[in-house]
């Protein structure tokens, strides 16, 4: 409960021989071990295994962590063994949260076994019953309790509530919709992660409050995953204790449950969670809640010895109980077609040890405990609301106080459900169910295949099987079949349980996809023009990968790929068409990117009446046999040659269109300015007769920046600037120097400026006569 304890553990194997048992039986288990606060107590951590009629060889590995040395052990028939993993706790506990880690445990056995994980700390223990293939699924709701808070600010690190996810296959895409805000993610807003085989991910509540628990969080994946629920150091009165369990997906849930009160002071708490809309909850035959939506919980306190829960849709049922004020958590198994005739459990400590037993009426007189004896029928009571069909009991097996002790509970008449409670009233409690959660399911590594492929289907959850749904499998009675459908086919299997004569039916659809036949629709690829490439094949695709030299572009199968090139070239594009079954076909497209790249001055100037040449340079492209077209034709010596003589009369924007042998046309432009000639008369006579009174300059759009006039001895007689010359003439000097008239004679002019349209500079000098 409160003491900080440290322990140093090594690999410990404890062997106890028992007879056959059947609880959570499987040959493969996946588990993400939760991170428990070291301040309160997180060690030792152990795995406990039980074999049955056959010797079993077990391998414990971390598929995503190559540095983890796999552990192997052999169990003799009917042997129970404990493996201490404390020496690798830092490699096993799944922290930090919100980080992809490589800590998933994978347990494989060549014969059926049972397994569970235990945090066997004296003050903060609990057990997590591993449910084998029944724990694997693609859709979960999180039935976390929201009644007790985590103890706050007492231990380091702070105890929290988490869900811990492990993937069983590569490229597992998982969508998590938290019911409350968590670090980095808002409530109700989905976020995605991708895990490879054996990788793990933890989602942690943001604080210890009951309103911050992960109750109702929705998890969906495209491949099988397993999820662990952990609630560290739940506070109840003066106690605080670890609780949790491995969850099952929604397809393993049922509509009938029985909950039996444990040994908790003050009453147990039961949490019933809906996974479908319009879910109604009845307890002991009376309606308690109606219209629950997925992820919503109905909670009730259990003070009576037992209760019968029935719903109109499948539900999760999480039970919080324990001993004294120490609380543990366990997910309850459904009643329908589940249960065991023999269960083996290990008592971890010499503290209180109790059993919870549920069975059909008539079986209560046939229980035995090995090596302890029998269970008296008189301790069983009828479960209310079941019309006398079920009975339940609490069994106190504390005396004699023996720790690390294995025992077997059997019933010679029928099946039963069994839970264990082990701990002290103020130290800690271990609570878990060990009877079978089995649900008939059909498992496969690939429910989507390509035409011609074979796929293995495995039925689990019953004792005997009979397949149907296709002539090739009709009547087969093995639990595994190999199928090779040529079209999408639904396979079915009927499972029967020898222990309770329960019949169940499961279905699995194998979707068959044709191999992709890549066909594309593409425009002529030319430089400077966006090219659209569209997949036009009829086959359904998951996506398309386009490989262009060092670049990879992924598009949807109906999306259009847009590309643009700035130079002509030959290029290969590989198209990888991938269908939903993961089958792909690669096709290489060889593209000749057409077009001609010219080096061409985009601005030219010519004086009216003069001429010049266009002199474009071919830089790249297939131009030897290309066709050439200039427009407009005015002022050009030819319109189909590369370098025509140009002599336009007005400023003209010319275009050259050059079309290569591939049919790609490239257009370039060149603006040719036509500058007006500049004219300065060679005489003027400022004599007052109003004829030719001023010196004039004639041009079109000419800006004179600086004008100087000198006499014949080089003396400056006049200067001005900022004059705009026009076609009709602009006066620039009236023949005066200051207030005096300049004497007749020869004068020299000099001016600079520019043509206002083209920007070309102008510099002129010359002489004129001033005549009186």
C-alpha positions in Angstrom: 0.0 0.0 0.0 2.5 2.7 1.0 6.0 1.4 1.6 8.7 1.9 -0.9 10.2 -1.5 -1.6 13.1 -2.5 -3.8 14.0 -6.0 -4.9 16.8 -7.5 -7.1 15.5 -10.6 -9.0 17.0 -13.2 -11.3 15.4 -15.7 -13.6 13.4 -17.9 -11.3 11.6 -21.1 -12.3 9.2 -22.6 -9.9 7.8 -26.0 -11.0 4.6 -27.5 -9.7 3.0 -30.6 -11.3 -0.8 -30.5 -11.7 -3.3 -32.3 -13.9 -5.0 -31.0 -17.0 -6.5 -27.5 -17.0 -8.4 -25.4 -19.6 -8.4 -21.7 -19.0 -7.4 -19.0 -21.6 -5.8 -21.9 -23.6 -3.7 -20.9 -26.6 -0.4 -21.4 -28.3 0.3 -17.7 -28.9 0.0 -14.6 -26.7 0.8 -10.9 -27.3 1.2 -8.5 -24.4 2.2 -4.9 -23.8 3.4 -4.7 -20.1 2.2 -1.5 -18.4 4.6 0.9 -16.7 3.9 0.8 -12.9 5.3 3.5 -10.7 8.5 2.4 -9.0 7.9 4.7 -6.0 4.9 2.6 -4.9 6.3 -0.7 -6.2 6.7 -2.2 -9.7 8.6 -5.4 -9.1 9.1 -8.2 -9.3 7.3 -8.9 -12.6 6.7 -12.5 -13.6 5.0 -14.6 -16.2 3.2 -17.8 -15.1 2.5 -20.7 -17.5 0.6 -23.9 -17.2 0.9 -26.9 -19.7 -1.7 -29.6 -20.2 -1.7 -33.2 -21.5 1.4 -32.5 -23.7 4.9 -31.3 -22.9 5.2 -27.7 -24.1 8.2 -25.7 -25.4 7.7 -22.0 -24.8 9.6 -19.0 -26.3 9.3 -15.5 -25.0 10.6 -12.8 -27.4 10.4 -9.1 -28.3 10.0 -9.2 -32.2 10.7 -5.5 -32.5 13.8 -5.5 -30.3 16.8 -7.4 -31.7 18.8 -6.7 -28.5 16.3 -8.7 -26.4 17.6 -12.3 -25.9 14.7 -14.6 -26.3 13.9 -16.8 -23.3 13.0 -20.5 -23.8 11.7 -23.0 -21.3 10.2 -26.5 -21.4 7.1 -27.5 -19.4 6.3 -31.0 -18.7 2.7 -32.1 -19.1 0.4 -30.6 -16.5 3.3 -28.5 -15.0 3.0 -24.8 -13.9 6.0 -22.6 -14.0 6.9 -19.0 -13.1 9.4 -16.9 -15.1 10.8 -13.9 -13.4 11.4 -11.0 -15.8 12.4 -8.4 -13.3 16.0 -8.3 -14.5 14.7 -6.9 -17.8 12.0 -4.6 -16.4 13.4 -1.5 -18.2 13.1 -3.3 -21.5 9.6 -4.6 -20.8 7.6 -1.9 -19.1 6.0 0.3 -21.8 7.1 3.8 -21.1 7.4 6.7 -22.0 3.9 7.3 -23.1 3.0 8.7 -26.6 6.1 7.2 -28.1 6.5 4.3 -30.5 8.5 1.7 -28.6 9.8 -1.8 -29.2 8.6 -3.5 -26.0 5.9 -5.9 -27.1 6.1 -9.4 -25.7 5.3 -12.4 -27.9 4.8 -15.8 -26.3 4.8 -18.9 -28.4 4.3 -22.5 -27.5 4.3 -25.7 -29.5 1.4 -27.0 -27.4 -1.6 -25.2 -25.8 -0.9 -23.4 -22.5 -2.3 -20.7 -20.3 -0.4 -17.6 -19.4 -0.7 -14.5 -17.2 1.5 -11.5 -16.3 1.8 -10.4 -12.7 3.2 -7.4 -10.9 4.0 -9.4 -7.7 4.9 -6.4 -5.5 3.8 -6.7 -1.8 2.2 -3.2 -1.7 1.1 -2.6 -5.3 0.3 -5.9 -7.1 -2.1 -7.1 -9.7 -2.4 -9.8 -12.4 -3.2 -9.5 -16.1 -4.7 -12.6 -17.5 -3.4 -13.1 -21.1 -6.3 -14.1 -23.4 -4.4 -15.5 -26.4 -6.1 -15.0 -29.7 -9.2 -13.8 -27.9 -7.2 -10.6 -27.0 -6.5 -9.8 -30.6 -8.8 -7.6 -32.6 -9.2 -4.5 -34.7 -11.8 -2.5 -32.7 -11.8 -1.8 -29.0 -13.5 0.5 -26.6 -11.7 1.1 -23.3 -13.9 0.2 -20.3 -11.7 2.0 -17.8 -13.2 2.6 -14.3 -14.0 6.2 -13.5 -14.9 5.9 -9.8 -11.5 5.8 -8.1 -8.8 8.4 -8.7 -5.1 7.6 -8.7 -3.2 8.6 -5.6 -1.7 12.1 -6.2 1.7 13.5 -5.3 2.8 10.6 -3.1 5.0 8.5 -5.3 7.6 9.2 -8.0 6.9 8.8 -10.8 3.3 9.9 -10.5 0.9 6.9 -10.8 -1.4 7.2 -13.8 -3.9 5.3 -15.9 -2.9 4.1 -19.4 -3.8 1.9 -22.2 -0.8 0.0 -23.8 -1.1 -1.2 -27.4 1.0 -3.8 -29.2 0.9 -4.6 -32.9 1.1 -8.1 -34.3 2.0 -7.2 -37.9 4.0 -4.6 -39.7 2.4 -1.5 -41.0 -0.4 -1.6 -38.5 -2.3 1.7 -38.8 -4.2 2.6 -35.6 -6.7 5.4 -35.1 -7.2 6.5 -31.4 -10.1 8.7 -30.5 -9.6 9.7 -26.8 -12.7 10.4 -24.8 -10.9 13.1 -22.9 -8.0 15.4 -23.7 -4.7 13.7 -23.4 -1.2 15.1 -23.9 -1.1 16.6 -27.4 -4.6 15.5 -28.4 -8.0 17.0 -27.9 -11.0 15.0 -26.7 -13.0 13.4 -29.5 -10.4 14.2 -32.1 -8.9 11.0 -33.7 -5.2 10.7 -34.2 -3.2 8.0 -36.0 -0.1 6.0 -35.3 1.6 3.3 -37.3 3.3 0.3 -35.5 5.3 -2.6 -36.9 5.2 -6.1 -35.5 6.0 -6.1 -31.8 6.1 -2.3 -31.5 4.1 -0.7 -28.7 2.4 2.6 -27.8 1.0 4.0 -24.6 -1.8 6.5 -24.1 -1.7 8.1 -20.7 -4.4 10.0 -18.8 -3.4 13.7 -18.3 -3.9 13.6 -14.5 -5.3 11.5 -11.6 -8.9 12.8 -11.6 -11.8 10.4 -12.2 -12.9 12.8 -15.0 -9.6 12.3 -16.8 -9.8 8.5 -17.0 -9.7 7.0 -20.5 -13.2 5.6 -20.2 -14.8 5.2 -23.6 -11.7 5.8 -25.7 -12.1 4.2 -29.1 -9.3 2.3 -30.8 -9.5 1.0 -34.4 -6.8 -0.7 -36.4 -6.3 -2.3 -39.9 -4.6 -5.3 -38.4 -4.7 -7.3 -35.2 -3.6 -5.6 -32.0 -3.8 -6.3 -28.2 -4.5 -3.7 -25.5 -3.6 -3.6 -21.8 -5.6 -1.5 -19.4 -3.7 -0.2 -16.4 -4.9 1.9 -13.4 -2.0 2.5 -11.1 -2.5 3.1 -7.4 -6.2 3.6 -7.3 -7.2 5.4 -4.1 -9.9 3.8 -1.9 -10.0 5.1 1.6 -6.6 4.8 3.2 -5.5 2.3 0.5 -4.2 2.7 -3.0 -3.5 -0.3 -5.3 -2.7 -1.3 -8.9 -5.5 -2.6 -11.1 -5.8 -3.7 -14.7 -6.3 -6.4 -17.2 -5.7 -7.4 -20.8 -8.8 -6.3 -22.8 -10.7 -8.2 -25.5 -12.0 -6.6 -28.8 -15.7 -5.9 -29.3 -16.2 -9.1 -31.3 -15.5 -11.2 -28.2 -18.1 -9.5 -26.0 -21.4 -10.9 -25.0 -24.8 -9.8 -23.7 -25.0 -11.9 -20.4 -22.6 -11.6 -17.5 -22.6 -12.6 -13.8 -20.6 -10.5 -11.3 -19.8 -11.9 -7.8 -19.0 -9.7 -4.9 -15.4 -10.0 -3.7 -14.0 -9.3 -0.3 -13.7 -5.5 -0.6 -14.9 -3.5 2.4 -17.7 -1.2 1.6 -18.9 -2.7 -1.7 -17.7 -3.4 -5.2 -18.1 -1.3 -8.3 -19.2 -2.6 -11.6 -18.7 -0.8 -14.9 -20.8 -1.8 -17.9 -19.8 -0.2 -21.2 -21.8 0.0 -24.5 -20.2 -0.5 -27.9 -23.4 -0.1 -30.0 -26.0 2.6 -30.1 -29.3 2.1 -28.2 -27.8 -0.3 -25.6 -30.1 -1.2 -22.7 -28.8 -2.6 -19.4 -30.8 -4.8 -17.1 -29.5 -6.0 -13.7 -31.2 -8.9 -11.9 -34.1 -8.7 -14.4 -34.8 -5.0 -13.9 -34.1 -2.3 -16.5 -31.4 0.1 -15.2 -30.3 2.2 -18.2 -31.6 2.6 -21.8 -30.2 4.1 -24.9 -26.5 4.0 -24.0 -24.2 5.0 -26.9 -20.8 3.5 -27.7 -18.3 4.3 -25.0 -20.9 5.3 -22.4 -20.8 3.5 -19.1 -23.4 2.4 -16.6 -21.9 2.0 -13.1 -23.5 0.5 -10.1 -22.3 -0.6 -6.6 -22.5 -4.3 -5.7 -23.4 -5.0 -2.1 -25.3 -8.2 -2.7 -23.4 -11.5 -3.2 -24.0 -11.5 -7.0 -25.8 -9.9 -9.9 -26.9 -10.9 -13.3 -26.3 -8.4 -16.1 -28.2 -8.7 -19.4 -28.1 -6.3 -22.4 -29.7 -6.1 -25.8 -26.2 -5.5 -27.4 -22.7 -6.7 -26.6 -21.1 -4.9 -23.7 -17.9 -4.8 -21.7 -18.1 -5.5 -17.9 -15.2 -4.4 -15.7 -15.4 -5.4 -12.0 -13.5 -3.6 -9.2 -13.1 -5.6 -6.1 -10.4 -6.9 -3.8 -9.7 -7.5 -0.1 -10.1 -4.9 2.7 -9.6 -1.5 1.1 -7.2 -2.8 -1.6 -8.8 -2.7 -5.1 -8.0 -4.8 -8.1 -9.7 -4.8 -11.6 -10.7 -7.6 -13.8 -12.5 -7.8 -17.1 -15.4 -10.3 -16.8 -16.0 -13.1 -19.3 -19.4 -13.4 -21.0 -21.6 -16.3 -20.1 -22.5 -17.4 -23.6 -20.4 -20.4 -24.8 -17.5 -19.7 -22.4 -16.1 -21.3 -19.3 -13.8 -24.1 -18.3 -14.0 -27.5 -16.6 -10.5 -27.2 -15.1 -8.5 -24.2 -14.2 -5.0 -23.9 -12.7 -4.0 -20.9 -10.7 -1.0 -19.8 -8.6 -1.3 -18.3 -5.2 1.4 -15.6 -5.2 1.5 -14.6 -1.5 0.6 -16.2 1.9 -1.9 -13.5 2.5 -5.7 -13.8 2.0 -6.6 -16.1 -0.9 -10.1 -16.4 -2.2 -12.0 -17.8 -5.2 -15.1 -16.6 -7.0 -17.0 -19.4 -8.7 -19.9 -19.2 -11.2 -21.6 -22.3 -12.7 -24.9 -23.6 -13.9 -27.3 -25.0 -11.3 -26.6 -28.7 -10.8 -22.8 -28.4 -11.0 -22.3 -26.9 -7.6 -21.8 -30.3 -5.9 -19.0 -31.5 -8.2 -16.1 -29.1 -7.6 -12.7 -30.4 -6.4 -9.5 -28.6 -5.6 -6.2 -30.3 -6.0 -4.4 -30.9 -3.7 -6.8 -29.4 -1.2 -10.0 -31.4 -1.5 -13.6 -30.4 -2.5 -15.8 -27.3 -2.3 -19.0 -27.8 -0.4 -22.2 -27.3 -2.4 -23.9 -25.4 0.4 -21.8 -22.3 0.0 -23.3 -21.6 -3.4 -26.3 -19.2 -3.8 -28.6 -18.8 -6.7 -27.7 -15.7 -8.8 -30.8 -13.4 -8.8 -32.4 -12.7 -12.2 -31.3 -16.0 -13.8 -34.5 -17.9 -13.1 -32.4 -20.3 -11.0 -30.1 -21.3 -13.9 -26.8 -20.1 -12.3 -25.2 -20.3 -8.9 -22.2 -18.5 -7.4 -19.9 -18.7 -4.4 -17.1 -17.0 -2.6 -14.4 -19.5 -1.3 -11.9 -18.6 1.3 -8.7 -20.7 0.9 -6.4 -18.6 3.0 -5.5 -21.4 5.4 -2.9 -22.7 5.4 -1.0 -19.6 4.4 1.3 -20.7 1.6 2.8 -18.4 -1.1 4.0 -19.5 -4.6 1.6 -22.4 -4.5 -0.2 -23.8 -7.5 -3.6 -25.5 -7.3 -6.2 -26.8 -9.7 -10.0 -26.4 -9.6 -12.1 -28.8 -11.6 -15.8 -29.7 -12.0 -16.8 -33.1 -13.2 -20.3 -32.1 -14.3 -19.9 -28.9 -16.3 -18.1 -25.7 -17.0 -17.6 -22.7 -14.7 -16.0 -19.3 -14.4 -13.3 -18.6 -11.8 -11.8 -15.5 -10.4 -9.0 -15.2 -7.8 -8.4 -12.6 -5.1 -5.0 -12.7 -3.3 -3.6 -10.1 -1.0 -3.8 -8.2 2.3 -6.3 -5.8 3.6 -3.8 -2.9 3.6 -1.0 -4.2 1.4 -2.3 -5.0 -2.1 -4.6 -7.3 -4.0 -4.4 -9.4 -7.1 -7.7 -9.9 -8.9 -8.2 -11.7 -12.2 -10.4 -14.2 -14.1 -8.8 -17.4 -15.3 -11.7 -19.2 -17.0 -12.0 -19.2 -20.7 -13.1 -16.0 -22.6 -13.3 -18.0 -25.8 -15.4 -16.8 -28.7 -15.5 -18.7 -32.0 -13.5 -16.7 -34.5 -11.9 -17.3 -37.9 -8.4 -15.8 -38.0 -6.2 -15.2 -41.0 -3.1 -13.2 -41.8 -4.7 -11.9 -45.0 -8.4 -11.5 -45.6 -7.6 -9.7 -48.8 -5.7 -11.6 -51.4 -4.8 -11.5 -55.1 -6.3 -13.8 -57.6 -4.5 -17.1 -57.5 -3.1 -16.8 -54.0 -3.7 -19.3 -51.1 -4.6 -18.2 -47.6 -4.8 -20.1 -44.3 -8.0 -19.8 -42.2 -7.8 -20.8 -38.6 -10.9 -21.3 -36.4 -10.4 -20.8 -32.6 -12.8 -20.8 -29.7 -14.4 -24.2 -29.8 -13.5 -27.9 -29.5 -14.9 -29.2 -32.8 -15.4 -27.5 -36.1 -17.3 -27.9 -39.4 -16.7 -25.6 -42.3 -19.2 -24.5 -44.9 -19.7 -21.7 -47.4 -17.8 -23.1 -50.5 -17.8 -26.5 -52.1 -14.1 -26.8 -51.6 -14.4 -26.6 -47.8 -17.9 -28.1 -47.1 -17.8 -30.5 -44.2 -14.0 -30.2 -43.4 -13.7 -30.7 -39.6 -10.1 -29.5 -38.9 -9.6 -26.1 -37.3 -7.3 -25.0 -40.1 -8.0 -24.9 -43.9 -6.2 -23.5 -46.9 -8.4 -21.8 -49.4 -7.8 -20.5 -52.9 -10.9 -18.7 -54.0 -11.2 -17.2 -57.5 -13.7 -14.6 -56.4 -14.6 -12.9 -53.1 -16.0 -15.6 -50.8 -17.6 -15.8 -47.4 -16.4 -18.8 -45.4 -18.3 -20.1 -42.3 -17.5 -22.5 -39.5 -19.7 -24.1 -36.9 -18.0 -24.6 -33.6 -19.2 -26.9 -30.9 -17.9 -27.2 -27.3 -17.7 -30.6 -25.8 -17.9 -29.3 -22.3 -21.3 -27.5 -22.6 -22.7 -28.6 -26.0 -22.7 -24.9 -27.0 -22.9 -24.2 -30.8 -21.6 -21.1 -32.3 -21.1 -19.8 -35.9 -18.4 -17.5 -37.2 -17.8 -16.1 -40.7 -14.9 -14.5 -42.5 -15.0 -13.0 -46.0 -11.9 -13.4 -48.2 -11.8 -10.5 -50.7 -10.2 -11.5 -54.0 -8.6 -8.8 -56.1 -7.4 -9.1 -59.7 -3.8 -8.2 -60.3 -3.4 -4.6 -61.4 -3.1 -4.1 -65.2 -1.6 -0.6 -65.2 -2.9 1.6 -68.0 -2.4 5.4 -68.2 -3.8 8.3 -70.1 -1.2 11.0 -70.7 -0.9 14.2 -72.7 2.0 14.9 -75.1 4.9 15.7 -72.7 6.4 19.0 -73.7 8.5 21.5 -71.7 6.8 24.4 -70.0 3.4 22.8 -70.0 1.9 20.8 -67.0 1.5 17.1 -68.0 -1.4 15.1 -66.5 -0.9 11.4 -66.1 -4.0 9.4 -65.0 -4.4 5.7 -64.2 -7.3 4.4 -66.3 -7.1 0.6 -65.4 -10.4 -1.0 -64.2 -8.8 -2.8 -61.2 -9.4 -1.3 -57.8 -6.1 -0.1 -56.3 -5.1 1.0 -52.8 -2.7 3.6 -54.2 0.0 4.2 -56.8 3.6 4.9 -56.2 5.4 6.9 -59.0 9.2 6.6 -59.1 11.0 9.5 -60.9 14.7 9.2 -60.5 15.3 9.9 -56.8 11.7 11.0 -56.0 8.7 8.9 -55.0 5.2 10.3 -55.3 2.2 8.5 -53.9 -1.3 9.2 -55.2 -4.7 7.6 -55.0 -5.7 5.3 -57.8 -8.1 7.8 -59.3 -5.9 10.8 -58.7 -4.0 12.6 -61.5 -0.3 13.1 -61.4 0.8 16.5 -62.6 4.4 17.0 -63.8 6.2 19.9 -65.4 9.6 19.9 -67.1 11.7 22.9 -68.0 14.1 21.2 -70.5 13.7 18.5 -73.1 15.0 15.1 -72.1 14.3 11.4 -72.1 13.1 10.1 -68.7 11.7 6.8 -67.3 8.9 6.9 -64.8 8.1 3.6 -62.9 4.4 3.2 -62.0 3.8 0.7 -59.1 0.1 -0.1 -58.9 -0.8 -1.6 -55.5 -4.2 -3.1 -54.8 -5.9 -3.5 -51.4 -4.4 -7.0 -51.0 -0.9 -5.6 -51.2 -0.2 -7.1 -54.6 1.6 -4.8 -57.0 2.7 -4.6 -60.6 5.4 -2.3 -61.8 5.3 -0.6 -65.3 7.9 1.7 -66.7 6.9 4.6 -68.9 9.6 5.9 -71.2 8.9 9.6 -71.9 10.5 11.8 -74.5 10.0 15.4 -73.2 9.8 17.5 -76.3 10.3 21.2 -77.0 13.2 23.5 -78.0 15.0 25.8 -75.7 16.2 29.0 -77.4 18.5 31.7 -76.3 16.7 34.8 -77.6 17.0 38.5 -76.6 13.6 39.4 -75.5 14.0 43.1 -76.3 15.5 44.6 -79.5 15.6 48.2 -80.9 16.0 49.5 -84.4 15.8 53.0 -85.8 12.9 53.6 -88.2 14.2 53.0 -91.7 17.1 50.8 -90.4 17.3 47.0 -90.0 18.9 44.4 -87.8 18.8 40.6 -87.3 17.1 38.2 -84.8 19.9 35.9 -83.7 18.4 33.1 -81.5 20.6 30.4 -80.3 19.4 26.8 -80.0 20.3 25.6 -76.5 18.5 22.2 -76.2 16.0 20.2 -78.2 15.3 18.5 -81.5 15.6 21.6 -83.7 17.3 20.3 -86.9 14.0 19.4 -88.6 11.8 21.6 -86.5 9.3 23.9 -88.1 9.5 27.7 -87.5 6.8 30.3 -87.7 7.2 34.0 -86.9 4.3 36.4 -86.4 3.3 39.0 -87.3 5.0 38.9 -90.7 5.3 42.7 -91.0 8.9 43.9 -91.0 10.5 40.5 -91.4 12.6 39.2 -94.3 11.2 35.7 -93.7 8.7 34.1 -91.4 9.9 30.4 -91.5 13.7 31.0 -90.9 15.5 31.1 -87.6 17.2 34.5 -88.1 15.2 36.9 -90.2 16.2 40.5 -90.9 13.8 42.8 -89.0 12.9 46.3 -90.1 9.5 47.2 -88.6 7.9 50.6 -89.0 6.3 50.6 -85.5 7.2 48.9 -82.2 6.2 45.3 -82.6 6.0 42.2 -80.3 7.2 39.3 -82.4 6.5 35.6 -81.5 8.5 32.6 -82.8 6.8 29.2 -82.6 9.2 26.3 -83.0 7.6 22.9 -83.3 9.9 19.9 -83.0 9.6 16.4 -84.5 7.6 15.2 -81.5 5.0 17.8 -82.1 5.8 20.0 -79.1 5.5 23.7 -79.9 7.4 26.2 -77.9 6.7 29.9 -78.1 9.2 32.7 -77.4 8.6 36.4 -77.6 10.8 39.4 -78.5 9.7 43.0 -78.3 11.3 45.2 -81.0 11.2 48.9 -80.3 11.3 51.3 -83.3 13.1 54.5 -82.4 12.1 57.7 -84.3 15.0 59.4 -86.0 16.4 62.6 -84.4 16.5 65.8 -86.6 18.2 69.1 -85.8 18.0 71.9 -88.5 21.3 73.5 -89.6 20.1 77.1 -89.2 17.6 79.4 -87.6 17.0 83.2 -87.7 15.8 84.9 -84.5 15.1 88.3 -86.3 11.6 88.9 -85.3 9.9 88.0 -88.6 8.2 85.1 -86.8 9.7 82.6 -89.2 12.3 80.1 -87.9 12.7 82.1 -84.8 14.1 79.3 -82.5 16.4 76.3 -82.8 14.2 73.1 -83.0 14.7 69.4 -82.3 12.4 66.9 -84.0 11.8 63.3 -82.8 9.1 61.0 -81.3 9.1 60.5 -77.5 12.7 61.7 -77.0 13.7 62.9 -73.6 16.7 65.3 -73.6 18.4 65.4 -70.3 21.2 67.9 -71.0 21.6 70.4 -73.9 24.8 72.5 -74.4 25.5 75.2 -77.0 29.0 76.6 -77.8 30.3 79.3 -80.0 32.9 78.5 -82.6 35.7 79.3 -80.1 34.3 76.7 -77.7 32.7 79.1 -75.2 29.4 77.8 -73.7 26.7 80.2 -74.5 23.6 78.2 -73.4 22.6 75.1 -71.4 19.3 73.5 -70.5 17.8 70.1 -69.7 14.6 68.1 -69.2 13.2 68.7 -72.6 10.8 66.3 -74.4 11.2 66.3 -78.1 8.1 65.6 -80.3 7.4 64.7 -83.9 6.2 68.3 -84.6 9.3 69.8 -83.1 10.4 71.3 -79.8 12.1 74.7 -79.5 15.3 74.5 -77.5 17.1 77.9 -77.9 15.9 81.4 -78.8 19.3 82.7 -79.8 19.9 84.7 -76.6 22.7 84.5 -74.1 21.3 85.9 -70.9 19.6 89.2 -71.8 21.7 89.7 -75.0 21.2 88.5 -78.5 23.9 86.1 -79.6 25.8 87.4 -82.7 25.3 85.7 -86.0 27.7 82.8 -86.9 28.3 79.1 -86.6 27.4 77.4 -83.3 27.9 73.9 -82.0 25.2 71.8 -80.1 25.6 68.7 -77.9 22.9 66.9 -76.1 22.2 63.6 -74.3 18.9 61.8 -73.5 16.9 58.7 -74.3 14.0 57.3 -76.3 11.2 57.2 -73.8 9.6 54.0 -75.3 12.6 51.8 -75.7 14.9 53.4 -73.1 17.8 53.5 -75.7 20.3 56.3 -74.9 20.8 59.1 -77.4 23.9 61.3 -77.7 24.2 63.9 -80.6 26.4 66.8 -81.6 26.5 69.1 -84.6 26.6 72.6 -85.8 24.1 75.2 -87.1 24.1 78.8 -88.3 22.5 81.6 -86.4 21.3 84.1 -89.0 20.1 87.7 -88.5 
